[in-house]
Amino acid sequence: MALFLPQYTNKDFKSYNSQIQSNKPVIVMKKQLLSAILLGAALALQAQDNKGGISAEMLEQIQQSYQNTASDKAIRNAIGANSIKSLALNQENQGEVNADFSIIVESKGITDQQSSGRCWLFTGLNIMRAKAIARYDLPGLEFSQAYSFFWDQLEKANLFLQGIIDTADKPMTDQTVEWLFKHPLSDGGTFTGVADIVTKYGLVPKEAMPETYSSDHTSQMSSLIGLKLKEYGLTLREKVAANAKESELESMKTEMLGTVYRMLVLNLGMPPTSFDYVRKDAQGKRVEVEHHTPQSFLEKYGDSQLLTNYVMVMNDPTREYYKCYEIAYDRHRYDGKNWRYVNLPVEDIKQMAIASLKDGTRMYFSSDVAQLDSKRGLLDVDNYDYGSLLGTTFGMNKKQRIQTFASLSAHAMTLMAVDLDADGRPVKWMVENSWGPSAGYKGHLIMTDRWFDEYMFRLVLETKYVPAKVLKIFEQEPVLLPAWDPMFAEEQ
């Protein structure tokens, strides 16, 4: 490594020799030499650091990629005044959406999660309400999302606090501890949460506990409760470090959950313990007034077998198929169970979905919502052509998008229809969404089968629609995946 030193004149060295000969201090000269050495070393290191950087020659070559042609100018002007998404809308794919389906399981009414991440809860409840409407010939029915969400938030708070106690012997830099403090509470979730919460706390109709501003707009409430939980988490770790007894920790946790409970009541209201429900027929005529508890309402109008009668299958091409997997902390109750799933090729999943729809049963479905034409409510891989607009290609397949964190299961909806061709192969699918009746296609989203292949991830089915060989896989010892696995972010 070459050192580039400052150039000293003959006069400098004569002065240095004179100091030595006269026994004068040489501190000044030593400082100059030391500074020169340090400067040279710094310059040398900087030269090394530039390796892999953008050199002047490289920058000149890079800049040649933009030629400022008439076409470049036109595109630049267009993007400067419009959204990229609107400009990339593929005009060759703007035909009228075909909303005819060979198999459809109808329901009544479109729900709206508003500005919240509760799609998982709305979807799970929508599956049960469709069955109740059909069974009792109701004019409509909506379960209270605020009721179930109340208990979800309390149970998640306990899951966090007990998780902190369980990991208190680990350093703050431990990955599980870090994950807990990063995710003390959220409004997102999966079907696991529906099963955990509804089974324990039952159901109530929406009129017994209606939505509030904080249930429709969850972010501030969840953020404040989460902030308090982080504070409590540090307190619990300090107590464990001071050798607090288990009974003392339990008492402290109970008091902490009391504070969370009060915050939830102030934001969401008091969960009812009993109520009257006016049952009407399809024409809206009163049939009878029923008195219920949340558990009796679940028994009559919901599904009390959520934990035992349903399984989750998934299409994740980054992992081995026909294997059982379990995700740590993928539950909404500490005393609940981590959800397990079997990873399958997408064609296997389609056959189970078709069997369920043919039998009149809707399903919990989750996916990415990429390539959505929200105006038409159409999910199609050909909706947008970003490549032509920007002069490049976007060529990653499903596996590569998962590996690079570019795609994940982000939103839950209710799978309710499929259109089959003459050979029984699916052409398109339809889901009931929870973004209100004016969103998408009359509150629904229609997806092409090609889009289904690329962006569908999870499906929850009743066990009777799952082949015996797949059910057998659930008996395997599952491969345990960490809570921070990118494929298992909560659906919102």
ROTILUM-804464 format. One record per residue (C-alpha): residue in one letter; y negated, z negated, x negated; residue number from 1. Coordinates in nm, 3 decimals. Layout:
# residues N
NODE   type        py        pz        px   seq
NODE      A         Y         Z         X   NUM
...
This chain:
# residues 492
NODE   type        py        pz        px   seq
NODE      M     0.000     0.000     0.000     1
NODE      A    -0.328     0.112    -0.159     2
NODE      L    -0.624    -0.128    -0.155     3
NODE      F    -0.969     0.028    -0.139     4
NODE      L    -1.207    -0.200    -0.332     5
NODE      P    -1.588    -0.186    -0.346     6
NODE      Q    -1.727    -0.005    -0.650     7
NODE      Y    -1.876    -0.249    -0.904     8
NODE      T    -2.128    -0.131    -1.162     9
NODE      N    -2.127    -0.204    -1.537    10
NODE      K    -2.414    -0.444    -1.473    11
NODE      D    -2.192    -0.650    -1.244    12
NODE      F    -1.925    -0.696    -1.510    13
NODE      K    -2.185    -0.772    -1.782    14
NODE      S    -2.322    -1.047    -1.557    15
NODE      Y    -1.971    -1.179    -1.504    16
NODE      N    -1.900    -1.181    -1.882    17
NODE      S    -2.233    -1.352    -1.945    18
NODE      Q    -2.142    -1.631    -1.701    19
NODE      I    -1.807    -1.685    -1.874    20
NODE      Q    -1.964    -1.689    -2.220    21
NODE      S    -2.230    -1.934    -2.114    22
NODE      N    -1.975    -2.147    -1.923    23
NODE      K    -2.172    -2.090    -1.600    24
NODE      P    -1.994    -2.112    -1.266    25
NODE      V    -1.820    -1.795    -1.158    26
NODE      I    -1.793    -1.888    -0.787    27
NODE      V    -2.014    -1.604    -0.666    28
NODE      M    -1.813    -1.342    -0.852    29
NODE      K    -1.484    -1.489    -0.732    30
NODE      K    -1.606    -1.477    -0.373    31
NODE      Q    -1.696    -1.113    -0.413    32
NODE      L    -1.355    -1.026    -0.555    33
NODE      L    -1.178    -1.226    -0.282    34
NODE      S    -1.383    -1.055    -0.013    35
NODE      A    -1.295    -0.718    -0.160    36
NODE      I    -0.924    -0.797    -0.155    37
NODE      L    -0.935    -0.924     0.204    38
NODE      L    -1.137    -0.623     0.318    39
NODE      G    -0.890    -0.388     0.155    40
NODE      A    -0.596    -0.563     0.317    41
NODE      A    -0.761    -0.549     0.659    42
NODE      L    -0.830    -0.179     0.622    43
NODE      A    -0.473    -0.119     0.516    44
NODE      L    -0.339    -0.311     0.816    45
NODE      Q    -0.570    -0.118     1.045    46
NODE      A    -0.431     0.204     0.904    47
NODE      Q    -0.081     0.076     0.979    48
NODE      D    -0.181    -0.025     1.334    49
NODE      N    -0.307     0.326     1.402    50
NODE      K     0.050     0.450     1.375    51
NODE      G     0.148     0.543     1.730    52
NODE      G    -0.214     0.542     1.844    53
NODE      I    -0.420     0.839     1.958    54
NODE      S    -0.558     1.008     1.648    55
NODE      A    -0.858     1.241     1.652    56
NODE      E    -0.629     1.542     1.609    57
NODE      M    -0.403     1.424     1.892    58
NODE      L    -0.700     1.362     2.121    59
NODE      E    -0.826     1.714     2.057    60
NODE      Q    -0.487     1.854     2.157    61
NODE      I    -0.470     1.632     2.468    62
NODE      Q    -0.813     1.747     2.582    63
NODE      Q    -0.695     2.107     2.584    64
NODE      S    -0.481     2.029     2.891    65
NODE      Y    -0.795     2.046     3.105    66
NODE      Q    -0.956     2.389     3.072    67
NODE      N    -1.224     2.350     3.340    68
NODE      T    -1.118     2.673     3.503    69
NODE      A    -1.245     2.771     3.847    70
NODE      S    -0.923     2.628     3.992    71
NODE      D    -0.968     2.301     3.799    72
NODE      K    -1.326     2.273     3.922    73
NODE      A    -1.226     2.332     4.283    74
NODE      I    -0.952     2.068     4.272    75
NODE      R    -1.179     1.822     4.096    76
NODE      N    -1.452     1.872     4.356    77
NODE      A    -1.203     1.828     4.639    78
NODE      I    -1.051     1.507     4.497    79
NODE      G    -1.397     1.372     4.420    80
NODE      A    -1.485     1.374     4.789    81
NODE      N    -1.146     1.317     4.959    82
NODE      S    -0.834     1.101     4.933    83
NODE      I    -0.554     1.242     4.721    84
NODE      K    -0.309     1.175     5.006    85
NODE      S    -0.500     1.386     5.260    86
NODE      L    -0.531     1.676     5.014    87
NODE      A    -0.161     1.662     4.927    88
NODE      L    -0.050     1.684     5.290    89
NODE      N     0.199     1.971     5.292    90
NODE      Q     0.070     2.230     5.541    91
NODE      E     0.407     2.404     5.538    92
NODE      N     0.559     2.094     5.696    93
NODE      Q     0.310     2.038     5.978    94
NODE      G     0.517     2.157     6.273    95
NODE      E     0.551     1.948     6.587    96
NODE      V     0.782     1.650     6.539    97
NODE      N     1.111     1.690     6.725    98
NODE      A     1.163     1.365     6.915    99
NODE      D     1.489     1.463     7.087   100
NODE      F     1.793     1.259     6.984   101
NODE      S     2.156     1.294     7.077   102
NODE      I     2.212     0.915     7.061   103
NODE      I     1.938     0.666     7.144   104
NODE      V     1.943     0.294     7.230   105
NODE      E     1.633     0.228     7.439   106
NODE      S     1.438    -0.094     7.472   107
NODE      K     1.117    -0.195     7.649   108
NODE      G     0.789    -0.259     7.473   109
NODE      I     0.665    -0.223     7.113   110
NODE      T     0.576    -0.537     6.918   111
NODE      D     0.293    -0.577     6.668   112
NODE      Q     0.309    -0.793     6.357   113
NODE      Q    -0.065    -0.742     6.303   114
NODE      S    -0.191    -0.831     5.952   115
NODE      S     0.118    -1.023     5.849   116
NODE      G     0.430    -0.967     5.645   117
NODE      R     0.669    -1.071     5.923   118
NODE      C     0.843    -0.736     5.976   119
NODE      W     1.177    -0.902     5.895   120
NODE      L     1.126    -1.154     6.176   121
NODE      F     1.002    -0.903     6.432   122
NODE      T     1.296    -0.674     6.353   123
NODE      G     1.557    -0.946     6.385   124
NODE      L     1.412    -1.069     6.714   125
NODE      N     1.379    -0.714     6.847   126
NODE      I     1.751    -0.655     6.799   127
NODE      M     1.833    -0.959     7.011   128
NODE      R     1.575    -0.890     7.282   129
NODE      A     1.708    -0.536     7.337   130
NODE      K     2.049    -0.684     7.416   131
NODE      A     1.902    -0.945     7.650   132
NODE      I     1.695    -0.687     7.839   133
NODE      A     2.005    -0.472     7.894   134
NODE      R     2.231    -0.765     7.983   135
NODE      Y     2.003    -0.921     8.245   136
NODE      D     1.819    -0.605     8.361   137
NODE      L     1.485    -0.756     8.260   138
NODE      P     1.151    -0.575     8.288   139
NODE      G     1.087    -0.678     7.929   140
NODE      L     1.122    -0.973     7.694   141
NODE      E     0.958    -1.080     7.371   142
NODE      F     1.070    -1.385     7.177   143
NODE      S     0.799    -1.601     7.022   144
NODE      Q     0.749    -1.491     6.664   145
NODE      A     0.505    -1.780     6.608   146
NODE      Y     0.777    -2.033     6.698   147
NODE      S     1.032    -1.898     6.452   148
NODE      F     0.764    -1.843     6.187   149
NODE      F     0.653    -2.207     6.214   150
NODE      W     0.999    -2.334     6.122   151
NODE      D     1.041    -2.061     5.862   152
NODE      Q     0.734    -2.182     5.674   153
NODE      L     0.841    -2.546     5.690   154
NODE      E     1.193    -2.465     5.570   155
NODE      K     1.060    -2.246     5.287   156
NODE      A     0.834    -2.533     5.179   157
NODE      N     1.137    -2.762     5.161   158
NODE      L     1.335    -2.494     4.974   159
NODE      F     1.059    -2.480     4.712   160
NODE      L     1.017    -2.858     4.674   161
NODE      Q     1.391    -2.923     4.648   162
NODE      G     1.422    -2.631     4.404   163
NODE      I     1.155    -2.796     4.190   164
NODE      I     1.349    -3.125     4.192   165
NODE      D     1.673    -2.945     4.105   166
NODE      T     1.512    -2.768     3.805   167
NODE      A     1.287    -3.052     3.689   168
NODE      D     1.489    -3.094     3.367   169
NODE      K     1.404    -2.739     3.264   170
NODE      P     1.081    -2.642     3.084   171
NODE      M     0.795    -2.477     3.272   172
NODE      T     0.874    -2.160     3.077   173
NODE      D     1.226    -2.141     3.225   174
NODE      Q     1.251    -1.822     3.430   175
NODE      T     1.376    -1.994     3.744   176
NODE      V     1.099    -2.253     3.727   177
NODE      E     0.843    -1.978     3.673   178
NODE      W     0.981    -1.785     3.970   179
NODE      L     0.959    -2.092     4.194   180
NODE      F     0.597    -2.158     4.104   181
NODE      K     0.510    -1.791     4.151   182
NODE      H     0.675    -1.787     4.496   183
NODE      P     0.625    -2.127     4.661   184
NODE      L     0.574    -1.972     5.004   185
NODE      S     0.529    -1.632     5.166   186
NODE      D     0.539    -1.469     5.507   187
NODE      G     0.794    -1.208     5.394   188
NODE      G     1.168    -1.233     5.425   189
NODE      T     1.496    -1.066     5.515   190
NODE      F     1.759    -1.086     5.790   191
NODE      T     1.887    -1.395     5.607   192
NODE      G     1.579    -1.576     5.732   193
NODE      V     1.634    -1.466     6.091   194
NODE      A     1.989    -1.602     6.081   195
NODE      D     1.888    -1.924     5.901   196
NODE      I     1.595    -2.013     6.126   197
NODE      V     1.715    -1.896     6.468   198
NODE      T     2.057    -2.058     6.430   199
NODE      K     1.902    -2.397     6.349   200
NODE      Y     1.591    -2.401     6.569   201
NODE      G     1.680    -2.169     6.859   202
NODE      L     1.443    -1.931     7.040   203
NODE      V     1.160    -1.953     7.290   204
NODE      P     0.987    -1.676     7.488   205
NODE      K     0.648    -1.563     7.361   206
NODE      E     0.467    -1.720     7.658   207
NODE      A     0.599    -2.064     7.551   208
NODE      M     0.435    -2.033     7.207   209
NODE      P     0.199    -1.735     7.178   210
NODE      E     0.053    -1.585     6.864   211
NODE      T    -0.258    -1.735     6.699   212
NODE      Y    -0.508    -1.590     6.456   213
NODE      S    -0.317    -1.743     6.165   214
NODE      S     0.017    -1.604     6.281   215
NODE      D    -0.137    -1.258     6.315   216
NODE      H    -0.328    -1.296     5.986   217
NODE      T    -0.100    -1.506     5.769   218
NODE      S    -0.239    -1.463     5.420   219
NODE      Q    -0.496    -1.744     5.409   220
NODE      M    -0.273    -2.004     5.572   221
NODE      S     0.023    -1.921     5.349   222
NODE      S    -0.200    -1.913     5.042   223
NODE      L    -0.343    -2.259     5.111   224
NODE      I    -0.004    -2.414     5.187   225
NODE      G     0.134    -2.244     4.876   226
NODE      L    -0.148    -2.391     4.666   227
NODE      K    -0.068    -2.739     4.795   228
NODE      L     0.301    -2.686     4.725   229
NODE      K     0.230    -2.594     4.364   230
NODE      E     0.035    -2.918     4.325   231
NODE      Y     0.323    -3.110     4.480   232
NODE      G     0.566    -2.930     4.250   233
NODE      L     0.388    -3.060     3.941   234
NODE      T     0.385    -3.411     4.086   235
NODE      L     0.759    -3.403     4.150   236
NODE      R     0.830    -3.280     3.796   237
NODE      E     0.622    -3.568     3.657   238
NODE      K     0.815    -3.820     3.868   239
NODE      V     1.151    -3.681     3.755   240
NODE      A     1.034    -3.701     3.393   241
NODE      A     0.945    -4.066     3.456   242
NODE      N     1.303    -4.129     3.575   243
NODE      A     1.218    -4.172     3.943   244
NODE      K     1.516    -4.255     4.164   245
NODE      E     1.659    -3.995     4.401   246
NODE      S     1.552    -4.202     4.701   247
NODE      E     1.193    -4.214     4.575   248
NODE      L     1.189    -3.836     4.527   249
NODE      E     1.328    -3.785     4.877   250
NODE      S     1.062    -4.012     5.023   251
NODE      M     0.786    -3.828     4.836   252
NODE      K     0.919    -3.491     4.949   253
NODE      T     0.927    -3.606     5.310   254
NODE      E     0.564    -3.718     5.289   255
NODE      M     0.468    -3.385     5.131   256
NODE      L     0.644    -3.193     5.407   257
NODE      G     0.450    -3.403     5.659   258
NODE      T     0.128    -3.260     5.517   259
NODE      V     0.270    -2.908     5.540   260
NODE      Y     0.382    -2.972     5.900   261
NODE      R     0.031    -3.082     6.000   262
NODE      M    -0.121    -2.772     5.841   263
NODE      L     0.127    -2.556     6.033   264
NODE      V     0.050    -2.725     6.367   265
NODE      L    -0.322    -2.675     6.310   266
NODE      N    -0.268    -2.305     6.241   267
NODE      L     0.022    -2.209     6.467   268
NODE      G     0.038    -2.471     6.741   269
NODE      M     0.302    -2.730     6.833   270
NODE      P     0.655    -2.590     6.875   271
NODE      P     0.783    -2.666     7.227   272
NODE      T     1.097    -2.874     7.273   273
NODE      S     1.149    -2.764     7.635   274
NODE      F     0.991    -2.513     7.873   275
NODE      D     1.030    -2.320     8.197   276
NODE      Y     1.113    -1.950     8.193   277
NODE      V     1.055    -1.728     8.495   278
NODE      R     1.327    -1.465     8.497   279
NODE      K     1.240    -1.139     8.677   280
NODE      D     1.438    -0.827     8.761   281
NODE      A     1.363    -0.475     8.634   282
NODE      Q     1.104    -0.426     8.913   283
NODE      G     0.920    -0.743     8.812   284
NODE      K     1.040    -0.949     9.108   285
NODE      R     1.108    -1.317     9.042   286
NODE      V     1.478    -1.404     9.029   287
NODE      E     1.466    -1.771     8.931   288
NODE      V     1.282    -2.033     8.727   289
NODE      E     1.499    -2.163     8.443   290
NODE      H     1.445    -2.479     8.241   291
NODE      H     1.540    -2.446     7.876   292
NODE      T     1.540    -2.602     7.535   293
NODE      P     1.511    -2.363     7.238   294
NODE      Q     1.886    -2.392     7.179   295
NODE      S     1.983    -2.323     7.541   296
NODE      F     1.749    -2.022     7.547   297
NODE      L     1.918    -1.893     7.230   298
NODE      E     2.261    -1.938     7.388   299
NODE      K     2.166    -1.737     7.697   300
NODE      Y     1.926    -1.472     7.569   301
NODE      G     1.983    -1.453     7.193   302
NODE      D     2.280    -1.446     6.958   303
NODE      S     2.410    -1.778     6.830   304
NODE      Q     2.655    -1.604     6.594   305
NODE      L     2.395    -1.459     6.355   306
NODE      L     2.548    -1.635     6.054   307
NODE      T     2.906    -1.527     6.122   308
NODE      N     2.893    -1.201     6.319   309
NODE      Y     2.672    -0.989     6.092   310
NODE      V     2.702    -0.846     5.742   311
NODE      M     2.460    -0.663     5.516   312
NODE      V     2.544    -0.340     5.335   313
NODE      M     2.320    -0.171     5.083   314
NODE      N     2.276     0.153     4.897   315
NODE      D     2.169     0.080     4.539   316
NODE      P     2.279     0.356     4.300   317
NODE      T     2.186     0.145     3.997   318
NODE      R     2.486    -0.081     4.061   319
NODE      E     2.857    -0.033     4.107   320
NODE      Y     2.970     0.063     4.456   321
NODE      Y     3.235    -0.126     4.656   322
NODE      K     3.132    -0.454     4.497   323
NODE      C     3.002    -0.772     4.657   324
NODE      Y     2.671    -0.917     4.535   325
NODE      E     2.480    -1.238     4.605   326
NODE      I     2.112    -1.307     4.537   327
NODE      A     2.004    -1.653     4.419   328
NODE      Y     1.751    -1.824     4.648   329
NODE      D     1.788    -1.539     4.901   330
NODE      R     1.779    -1.781     5.193   331
NODE      H     1.507    -1.943     5.401   332
NODE      R     1.665    -2.289     5.426   333
NODE      Y     1.776    -2.505     5.137   334
NODE      D     2.085    -2.592     5.342   335
NODE      G     2.136    -2.227     5.438   336
NODE      K     2.344    -1.977     5.247   337
NODE      N     2.248    -1.708     5.000   338
NODE      W     2.296    -1.373     5.167   339
NODE      R     2.573    -1.150     5.038   340
NODE      Y     2.596    -0.776     5.061   341
NODE      V     2.835    -0.496     4.972   342
NODE      N     2.694    -0.200     4.781   343
NODE      L     2.811     0.131     4.929   344
NODE      P     2.744     0.504     4.903   345
NODE      V     2.486     0.611     5.159   346
NODE      E     2.737     0.832     5.346   347
NODE      D     2.958     0.529     5.416   348
NODE      I     2.660     0.342     5.557   349
NODE      K     2.566     0.634     5.782   350
NODE      Q     2.909     0.637     5.945   351
NODE      M     2.884     0.267     6.032   352
NODE      A     2.530     0.316     6.167   353
NODE      I     2.643     0.604     6.388   354
NODE      A     2.934     0.397     6.522   355
NODE      S     2.697     0.113     6.613   356
NODE      L     2.449     0.344     6.789   357
NODE      K     2.725     0.520     6.983   358
NODE      D     2.824     0.178     7.115   359
NODE      G     2.465     0.100     7.221   360
NODE      T     2.386    -0.150     6.944   361
NODE      R     2.068    -0.142     6.739   362
NODE      M     2.056    -0.255     6.377   363
NODE      Y     1.831    -0.430     6.125   364
NODE      F     1.724    -0.155     5.883   365
NODE      S     1.505    -0.182     5.573   366
NODE      S     1.365     0.080     5.341   367
NODE      D     1.073     0.194     5.137   368
NODE      V     0.808     0.365     5.349   369
NODE      A     0.713     0.630     5.093   370
NODE      Q     0.620     0.980     5.213   371
NODE      L     0.505     0.855     5.555   372
NODE      D     0.285     1.084     5.761   373
NODE      S     0.143     0.800     5.967   374
NODE      K    -0.042     1.030     6.210   375
NODE      R     0.282     1.192     6.326   376
NODE      G     0.510     0.897     6.254   377
NODE      L     0.730     1.113     6.032   378
NODE      L     0.914     1.009     5.717   379
NODE      D     1.006     1.324     5.525   380
NODE      V     1.042     1.398     5.153   381
NODE      D     0.839     1.717     5.213   382
NODE      N     0.540     1.551     5.381   383
NODE      Y     0.325     1.548     5.068   384
NODE      D     0.302     1.780     4.769   385
NODE      Y     0.127     1.579     4.500   386
NODE      G     0.276     1.796     4.226   387
NODE      S     0.101     2.116     4.331   388
NODE      L    -0.229     1.934     4.374   389
NODE      L    -0.220     1.768     4.032   390
NODE      G    -0.040     2.043     3.841   391
NODE      T     0.271     1.847     3.749   392
NODE      T     0.605     1.733     3.894   393
NODE      F     0.743     1.398     4.015   394
NODE      G     1.112     1.436     3.957   395
NODE      M     1.275     1.091     3.951   396
NODE      N     1.580     1.042     4.173   397
NODE      K     1.658     0.728     4.373   398
NODE      K     1.837     0.555     4.088   399
NODE      Q     1.556     0.625     3.843   400
NODE      R     1.289     0.505     4.086   401
NODE      I     1.473     0.175     4.128   402
NODE      Q     1.520     0.134     3.753   403
NODE      T     1.149     0.187     3.690   404
NODE      F     1.032    -0.037     3.979   405
NODE      A     0.887     0.266     4.159   406
NODE      S     1.085     0.211     4.480   407
NODE      L     1.223    -0.091     4.663   408
NODE      S     1.315    -0.219     5.006   409
NODE      A     0.968    -0.301     5.135   410
NODE      H     0.975    -0.289     5.516   411
NODE      A     1.219    -0.380     5.793   412
NODE      M     1.250    -0.192     6.123   413
NODE      T     1.502    -0.154     6.407   414
NODE      L     1.735     0.145     6.375   415
NODE      M     1.775     0.279     6.729   416
NODE      A     1.854     0.653     6.733   417
NODE      V     2.028     0.937     6.551   418
NODE      D     2.040     1.310     6.615   419
NODE      L     2.374     1.471     6.527   420
NODE      D     2.443     1.840     6.476   421
NODE      A     2.738     2.030     6.624   422
NODE      D     2.965     1.900     6.346   423
NODE      G     2.863     1.537     6.397   424
NODE      R     2.641     1.520     6.090   425
NODE      P     2.307     1.337     6.113   426
NODE      V     1.993     1.551     6.111   427
NODE      K     1.733     1.281     6.172   428
NODE      W     1.701     0.914     6.265   429
NODE      M     1.450     0.696     6.451   430
NODE      V     1.344     0.333     6.415   431
NODE      E     1.139     0.105     6.636   432
NODE      N     0.856    -0.030     6.424   433
NODE      S     0.642    -0.344     6.465   434
NODE      W     0.297    -0.196     6.401   435
NODE      G     0.197    -0.169     6.767   436
NODE      P     0.247     0.105     7.031   437
NODE      S    -0.027     0.334     6.897   438
NODE      A     0.112     0.352     6.542   439
NODE      G     0.334     0.642     6.438   440
NODE      Y     0.521     0.822     6.714   441
NODE      K     0.460     0.595     7.014   442
NODE      G     0.531     0.289     6.801   443
NODE      H     0.834     0.450     6.631   444
NODE      L     0.901     0.628     6.303   445
NODE      I     1.120     0.937     6.281   446
NODE      M     1.294     1.010     5.950   447
NODE      T     1.479     1.314     5.824   448
NODE      D     1.830     1.266     5.694   449
NODE      R     1.714     1.370     5.346   450
NODE      W     1.452     1.095     5.354   451
NODE      F     1.721     0.849     5.471   452
NODE      D     1.925     0.935     5.161   453
NODE      E     1.634     0.869     4.925   454
NODE      Y     1.459     0.564     5.070   455
NODE      M     1.702     0.369     5.291   456
NODE      F     1.831     0.051     5.122   457
NODE      R     1.970    -0.216     5.359   458
NODE      L     2.147    -0.220     5.692   459
NODE      V     2.272    -0.525     5.884   460
NODE      L     2.563    -0.456     6.119   461
NODE      E     2.786    -0.646     6.354   462
NODE      T     3.123    -0.689     6.191   463
NODE      K     3.304    -0.488     6.461   464
NODE      Y     3.139    -0.167     6.331   465
NODE      V     3.241    -0.232     5.968   466
NODE      P     3.575    -0.091     5.842   467
NODE      A     3.836    -0.345     5.742   468
NODE      K     3.836    -0.226     5.380   469
NODE      V     3.463    -0.304     5.356   470
NODE      L     3.500    -0.644     5.521   471
NODE      K     3.771    -0.720     5.265   472
NODE      I     3.518    -0.666     4.984   473
NODE      F     3.310    -0.955     5.122   474
NODE      E     3.599    -1.182     5.026   475
NODE      Q     3.547    -1.101     4.656   476
NODE      E     3.378    -1.346     4.423   477
NODE      P     3.024    -1.202     4.437   478
NODE      V     2.822    -1.093     4.138   479
NODE      L     2.527    -1.336     4.133   480
NODE      L     2.190    -1.168     4.085   481
NODE      P     1.870    -1.359     3.995   482
NODE      A     1.600    -1.425     4.253   483
NODE      W     1.356    -1.206     4.060   484
NODE      D     1.571    -0.896     4.078   485
NODE      P     1.328    -0.614     4.176   486
NODE      M     1.552    -0.489     4.456   487
NODE      F     1.522    -0.816     4.645   488
NODE      A     1.154    -0.861     4.702   489
NODE      E     1.087    -0.988     5.053   490
NODE      E     1.035    -0.726     5.322   491
NODE      Q     0.687    -0.726     5.470   492
